[in-house]
Amino acid sequence: MKRHLTQTEKSEYSYIVKAISSVINSTEPPIPYDGINWKSLLARAKDCSVETMFCEAVLKLPKHFLPNDKVVNFLKEKINQGIVIDTNLSYEIERVIRVFEKNKVKNLPLKGYFMKHEYPRTDYRSVSDFDILFDDTQFEQMKSSLLSLGFEYLRSDEEQCHFQKRPYMYIEMHKRLIDSSEPCYEHLKSQLDRASLRSNFEYSYNMSLEDYYIYMVIHCAHHFRDVGMGLRMLLDVYVFLTNHSKSLNRKYIDEILSRYNLSKFENKISSLSFLWFGKKTVISFDDFETYIFLNGTLGTIEHGILVGSQKLISEAEKQGKKKSKLSFLVYSVFPPLSAMRKQKSYLKKLPFLLPFAWISVWARRIFIDRNVSIKRGYKNRMSYTDEDVCFIKNVLNQAGFDDF
């Protein structure tokens, strides 16, 4: 598992952060450094889902610092593609909200839906999917509403229902904001009831700014602990606080975050966001910051597998049992009933169908999703080292979390 950045990688990430900062803060873009590799920078910006902002910054460079014409045309094309996609996504999601309104489906759009409008331009904040909280007693009305707009119903699990409209519209309808086993569930479980109606709507709601920020921190913490938190999630924190910090009820926010032991984490990421994206960028590239750069947009499979494996081993040790990386490999292929119930609700009443559930999951992954690599899966679960574990432990401790 990668734990360190080369000097070249540090230079590239540093330039990307400065470029993004210049766009968000409307300042002059950073002058390219000697030996800059535009292709590599664009690939990293894309991996972190900040490609449009990066392209915008580069095109604002003085003429004699611009890349060659081929690269410039490519940057312009990427920006135009981003605008077209953003326009289509915005059109489709507003149709969804309106059909929910027509069919009286209570809904609370989440995360990217509102976050896009916090940025100077909505196309600066890409989304891979739209998340919407709904009242799960209205499942049939919700489903028929989306089907009427040409969406395909994919599947449901314990927490959400998945819909797709090709080529790039994906919606997750959330029954709840977080797993009921999480301590923060008590605060988030009644959000739909506590939220306020949006202007000109009777069935669409939004959270208070304070609850939106608390949910953002909880969501970041979930990613940070389990799979990793990427650069754009930190940027979201900066943009939101820049826009709203003066009007937030910090006493309420601090009280809730303290209740769930998230104060240290929130302080760490909010402070870091202003160091990175403020008008004077400061990056130390310590383990904590390196971890964020290594996590792309929403984390990595490698980090998720290491954390999942160590959680299993740690939990077994608490019970006086012995588990190993091999145990986690078996767990991954044949998850226990408690884990499978979250994916297949019928197992709650028919637990003897567990083997059938395993077969159906793997059949889908192999023949429909086609996202299985036996070689990579084995390597991810068996090749990480004690040094990798110490690296993740150190990062988690810095964030205020207790190891695994």
Legacy VTK file of the C-alpha trace (Angstrom):
# vtk DataFile Version 3.0
C-alpha trace
ASCII
DATASET POLYDATA
POINTS 404 float
0.000 0.000 0.000
1.314 3.448 -0.905
2.222 5.574 2.125
4.547 8.228 0.736
4.542 10.773 -2.075
7.528 11.404 -4.308
8.844 14.945 -4.693
7.247 15.087 -8.149
3.880 14.037 -6.721
4.160 16.644 -3.972
4.875 19.351 -6.547
1.880 18.277 -8.633
-0.584 18.100 -5.736
0.667 21.411 -4.389
0.116 23.071 -7.763
-3.384 21.571 -8.073
-4.394 22.851 -4.624
-3.065 26.339 -5.413
-4.854 26.322 -8.766
-8.181 25.338 -7.178
-7.706 27.939 -4.462
-7.221 30.641 -7.094
-10.536 29.734 -8.735
-12.505 29.575 -5.483
-11.009 32.812 -4.140
-10.899 34.687 -7.475
-7.159 35.260 -7.265
-4.363 34.945 -9.819
-3.553 31.337 -10.832
-0.168 29.943 -9.755
2.679 30.267 -12.237
3.757 26.838 -13.594
6.965 25.435 -12.146
9.881 24.178 -14.223
9.330 20.759 -15.769
5.563 20.767 -15.188
3.761 17.757 -16.687
0.284 18.902 -17.710
-0.912 15.390 -18.613
-0.012 14.055 -15.176
-1.587 17.062 -13.433
-4.834 16.641 -15.364
-4.965 12.949 -14.447
-4.534 13.791 -10.739
-7.130 16.568 -10.900
-9.576 14.151 -12.512
-8.850 11.496 -9.866
-9.728 14.071 -7.189
-12.856 15.265 -9.098
-11.612 18.857 -9.402
-10.842 18.709 -13.120
-13.075 21.589 -14.247
-11.697 24.015 -11.654
-8.148 23.025 -12.503
-8.753 23.550 -16.228
-10.312 26.940 -15.498
-7.287 28.034 -13.464
-4.792 27.003 -16.140
-6.691 28.875 -18.863
-6.466 32.059 -16.779
-2.658 31.981 -16.868
-0.854 34.818 -18.696
-0.461 33.916 -22.371
3.296 33.205 -22.168
2.712 30.674 -19.344
-0.057 28.726 -21.085
0.523 25.108 -22.215
0.744 24.417 -25.943
-2.320 24.844 -28.180
-3.170 21.136 -28.070
-3.378 21.149 -24.270
-5.280 24.458 -24.221
-7.891 23.088 -26.640
-8.180 19.965 -24.504
-8.781 22.091 -21.385
-11.480 24.106 -23.147
-13.135 20.897 -24.334
-13.131 19.475 -20.783
-14.774 22.626 -19.426
-17.449 22.542 -22.141
-18.116 18.857 -21.459
-18.451 19.620 -17.762
-20.948 22.403 -18.437
-23.050 20.168 -20.690
-23.099 17.330 -18.128
-23.869 19.732 -15.283
-26.717 21.321 -17.250
-28.264 17.936 -18.056
-27.897 16.690 -14.479
-29.459 19.878 -13.101
-32.375 19.560 -15.509
-32.968 15.910 -14.615
-32.759 16.338 -10.841
-35.181 19.263 -10.892
-37.603 17.095 -12.866
-37.274 14.490 -10.124
-38.019 17.010 -7.364
-41.011 18.327 -9.311
-42.501 14.880 -9.903
-42.087 14.152 -6.189
-43.950 17.381 -5.527
-46.722 16.348 -7.902
-47.046 12.914 -6.277
-46.690 14.272 -2.707
-43.481 12.370 -1.944
-41.674 13.975 0.998
-38.018 14.442 0.114
-34.846 16.016 1.450
-32.078 16.439 -1.154
-28.615 15.897 0.324
-24.932 16.656 -0.136
-24.074 17.395 -3.769
-27.515 18.764 -4.674
-27.031 21.779 -2.408
-23.237 21.811 -2.339
-23.069 22.516 -6.071
-24.692 25.888 -5.427
-22.112 26.815 -2.797
-19.413 27.024 -5.487
-18.901 30.039 -7.792
-20.269 27.880 -10.636
-22.298 24.702 -10.283
-20.147 22.814 -12.814
-17.144 23.296 -10.525
-18.680 20.777 -8.120
-19.200 17.485 -9.962
-21.482 14.761 -8.602
-21.320 11.021 -9.229
-24.871 10.561 -7.961
-27.668 12.429 -6.234
-28.671 11.474 -2.696
-32.212 12.137 -1.473
-33.736 11.252 1.881
-37.366 10.139 1.725
-40.073 8.678 3.926
-39.797 4.939 3.247
-43.526 4.484 3.908
-43.883 6.197 0.510
-41.727 3.694 -1.341
-44.300 2.871 -4.023
-45.069 6.540 -4.787
-41.364 7.303 -4.887
-40.589 4.368 -7.170
-43.458 5.036 -9.597
-42.449 8.711 -9.745
-38.935 7.872 -10.859
-40.070 5.176 -13.267
-42.368 7.720 -14.908
-39.296 9.812 -15.751
-37.502 6.911 -17.402
-35.378 5.785 -14.467
-34.494 2.136 -14.035
-34.976 0.596 -10.598
-31.793 -1.304 -9.758
-32.106 -2.613 -6.208
-32.809 -1.779 -2.582
-30.869 -2.547 0.558
-31.364 -1.775 4.219
-30.421 1.894 3.856
-31.230 3.040 0.316
-32.879 2.383 -3.033
-30.850 2.700 -6.227
-32.086 4.137 -9.532
-30.317 4.848 -12.797
-31.010 6.768 -15.982
-28.307 6.335 -18.584
-25.871 7.683 -19.542
-24.875 9.318 -16.243
-27.847 9.971 -13.959
-27.762 7.923 -10.738
-29.958 8.467 -7.690
-29.748 6.933 -4.233
-33.001 7.322 -2.307
-32.045 7.118 1.360
-34.338 5.540 3.923
-32.039 6.996 6.578
-28.900 9.093 6.636
-26.676 6.651 8.475
-26.630 3.061 9.689
-28.684 2.603 12.854
-25.667 1.013 14.583
-23.717 4.294 14.369
-23.776 6.513 17.492
-24.649 9.569 15.349
-27.864 7.859 14.226
-29.772 9.344 17.169
-29.121 12.854 15.909
-29.782 12.133 12.241
-32.764 9.775 12.414
-35.419 12.522 12.562
-33.960 14.945 10.019
-36.911 14.742 7.655
-39.246 15.757 10.477
-36.943 18.524 11.717
-36.154 19.995 8.305
-37.816 23.107 6.868
-39.886 23.305 3.717
-38.021 24.795 0.787
-39.379 27.943 -0.764
-42.151 27.258 -3.335
-42.427 23.600 -2.309
-44.888 21.633 -0.205
-43.007 18.310 -0.045
-39.337 19.155 -0.536
-37.256 20.073 2.511
-33.808 21.260 3.503
-31.779 21.025 6.684
-30.729 23.995 8.742
-27.228 25.214 7.921
-26.039 23.823 11.259
-27.467 20.349 10.675
-26.195 20.376 7.101
-22.682 21.066 8.360
-22.948 18.459 11.120
-24.065 15.893 8.554
-21.171 16.944 6.292
-18.701 16.345 9.133
-20.297 12.986 9.996
-20.170 11.952 6.340
-16.509 13.020 6.073
-15.692 11.123 9.284
-17.388 7.986 7.957
-15.288 8.108 4.786
-12.110 9.047 6.633
-12.379 6.102 9.021
-13.599 3.431 6.637
-12.206 4.059 3.137
-10.523 7.449 3.143
-11.467 11.073 2.582
-10.306 12.838 -0.557
-9.255 16.361 -1.456
-12.674 17.484 -2.725
-14.394 16.619 0.559
-11.938 18.943 2.301
-12.662 21.600 -0.326
-16.400 21.284 0.396
-15.695 22.089 4.040
-13.713 25.188 3.062
-16.330 26.460 0.617
-19.214 25.898 3.035
-17.466 27.576 5.978
-16.298 30.477 3.813
-19.913 31.089 2.801
-21.635 30.514 6.146
-19.269 30.550 9.139
-20.444 33.979 10.316
-24.096 32.898 10.466
-23.656 29.424 12.006
-24.707 28.667 15.572
-21.335 27.282 16.667
-22.526 26.530 20.184
-25.098 24.074 18.827
-22.635 22.562 16.331
-19.915 22.120 18.953
-22.354 20.543 21.389
-23.499 17.909 18.869
-20.004 17.146 17.582
-18.689 16.820 21.138
-21.511 14.421 21.981
-20.290 12.048 19.257
-16.537 12.574 19.784
-16.103 14.406 16.499
-14.786 17.731 17.803
-11.136 16.908 17.200
-11.852 15.613 13.701
-13.905 18.676 12.756
-11.263 21.032 14.081
-8.573 19.149 12.171
-10.315 19.179 8.779
-11.716 22.711 9.061
-8.301 24.133 10.027
-6.598 22.143 7.289
-9.119 23.295 4.679
-8.183 26.934 5.316
-4.470 26.113 5.245
-4.838 24.423 1.863
-7.458 26.526 0.117
-7.059 29.891 1.807
-5.411 32.685 -0.144
-1.955 31.506 0.970
-1.633 27.735 0.566
0.319 25.863 3.246
0.878 22.105 2.818
3.131 20.057 5.111
2.676 16.607 3.482
2.656 14.861 6.856
0.932 11.469 7.148
-2.501 13.055 7.664
-2.259 15.246 4.564
-0.629 12.505 2.501
-3.521 10.190 3.387
-5.987 12.713 1.931
-3.987 13.141 -1.285
-3.803 9.350 -1.688
-7.582 8.993 -1.392
-8.685 10.402 -4.736
-12.255 11.648 -4.339
-14.020 9.380 -1.843
-11.328 6.989 -0.627
-9.751 3.838 -2.034
-10.452 0.125 -2.073
-7.022 -0.540 -0.568
-7.651 1.641 2.470
-11.165 0.260 2.892
-9.962 -3.333 2.831
-7.142 -2.690 5.313
-9.499 -0.958 7.752
-12.191 -3.620 7.328
-9.690 -6.398 7.891
-8.225 -4.770 11.000
-11.699 -4.118 12.410
-12.498 -7.817 12.122
-9.204 -8.792 13.752
-9.590 -6.170 16.515
-13.156 -7.229 17.315
-12.147 -10.890 17.475
-9.282 -10.089 19.849
-11.675 -8.311 22.197
-13.670 -11.541 22.366
-10.563 -13.631 22.981
-10.599 -15.083 19.459
-7.900 -15.103 16.821
-8.479 -13.782 13.325
-6.110 -13.074 10.446
-5.991 -11.517 7.002
-7.080 -14.894 5.642
-10.170 -14.737 7.878
-11.093 -11.418 6.277
-10.585 -12.898 2.813
-13.137 -15.613 3.649
-15.404 -12.971 5.251
-15.254 -10.926 2.015
-16.261 -13.869 -0.168
-18.886 -15.262 2.222
-20.132 -12.421 4.477
-21.980 -13.554 7.615
-25.744 -13.343 7.943
-25.555 -10.106 9.969
-23.761 -8.349 7.101
-25.813 -9.888 4.292
-29.098 -8.806 5.884
-28.192 -5.218 5.046
-28.027 -6.109 1.349
-30.808 -8.692 1.190
-33.747 -7.799 3.417
-35.449 -11.174 2.814
-32.753 -12.799 4.962
-34.357 -11.280 8.057
-37.294 -13.663 7.658
-35.588 -16.381 5.624
-32.021 -16.746 6.993
-31.652 -20.228 5.480
-31.417 -18.522 2.067
-27.964 -17.135 2.923
-26.140 -19.411 0.404
-28.571 -18.270 -2.311
-27.842 -14.632 -1.370
-24.094 -15.224 -1.744
-24.638 -16.739 -5.186
-26.899 -13.889 -6.330
-24.432 -11.207 -5.181
-21.478 -12.832 -6.905
-23.470 -13.613 -10.054
-24.407 -9.948 -10.348
-20.847 -8.764 -9.780
-19.361 -11.246 -12.270
-21.936 -11.188 -15.078
-23.711 -7.808 -14.768
-21.505 -5.278 -12.972
-18.319 -7.059 -14.113
-16.312 -5.447 -11.325
-14.510 -8.517 -9.984
-10.750 -9.002 -10.164
-9.724 -12.112 -8.236
-6.024 -11.273 -8.482
-6.436 -7.701 -7.251
-8.931 -8.709 -4.582
-6.542 -11.309 -3.173
-3.596 -8.909 -3.308
-5.493 -6.109 -1.519
-6.470 -8.415 1.334
-3.192 -10.271 1.797
-0.334 -7.948 0.812
-0.589 -5.024 3.222
2.152 -4.859 5.883
2.483 -3.964 9.556
3.918 -0.615 8.418
0.734 0.018 6.426
-1.367 -0.727 9.510
0.749 1.656 11.633
0.372 4.370 8.985
-3.442 4.146 9.056
-3.486 3.915 12.863
-1.421 7.077 13.129
-3.719 8.953 10.765
-6.837 7.792 12.611
-5.337 8.823 15.935
-4.518 12.289 14.589
-8.162 12.609 13.566
-9.343 11.699 17.060
-10.428 8.143 16.316
-9.474 5.040 18.298
-7.578 2.889 15.827
-9.969 0.328 14.387
LINES 1 405
404 0 1 2 3 4 5 6 7 8 9 10 11 12 13 14 15 16 17 18 19 20 21 22 23 24 25 26 27 28 29 30 31 32 33 34 35 36 37 38 39 40 41 42 43 44 45 46 47 48 49 50 51 52 53 54 55 56 57 58 59 60 61 62 63 64 65 66 67 68 69 70 71 72 73 74 75 76 77 78 79 80 81 82 83 84 85 86 87 88 89 90 91 92 93 94 95 96 97 98 99 100 101 102 103 104 105 106 107 108 109 110 111 112 113 114 115 116 117 118 119 120 121 122 123 124 125 126 127 128 129 130 131 132 133 134 135 136 137 138 139 140 141 142 143 144 145 146 147 148 149 150 151 152 153 154 155 156 157 158 159 160 161 162 163 164 165 166 167 168 169 170 171 172 173 174 175 176 177 178 179 180 181 182 183 184 185 186 187 188 189 190 191 192 193 194 195 196 197 198 199 200 201 202 203 204 205 206 207 208 209 210 211 212 213 214 215 216 217 218 219 220 221 222 223 224 225 226 227 228 229 230 231 232 233 234 235 236 237 238 239 240 241 242 243 244 245 246 247 248 249 250 251 252 253 254 255 256 257 258 259 260 261 262 263 264 265 266 267 268 269 270 271 272 273 274 275 276 277 278 279 280 281 282 283 284 285 286 287 288 289 290 291 292 293 294 295 296 297 298 299 300 301 302 303 304 305 306 307 308 309 310 311 312 313 314 315 316 317 318 319 320 321 322 323 324 325 326 327 328 329 330 331 332 333 334 335 336 337 338 339 340 341 342 343 344 345 346 347 348 349 350 351 352 353 354 355 356 357 358 359 360 361 362 363 364 365 366 367 368 369 370 371 372 373 374 375 376 377 378 379 380 381 382 383 384 385 386 387 388 389 390 391 392 393 394 395 396 397 398 399 400 401 402 403
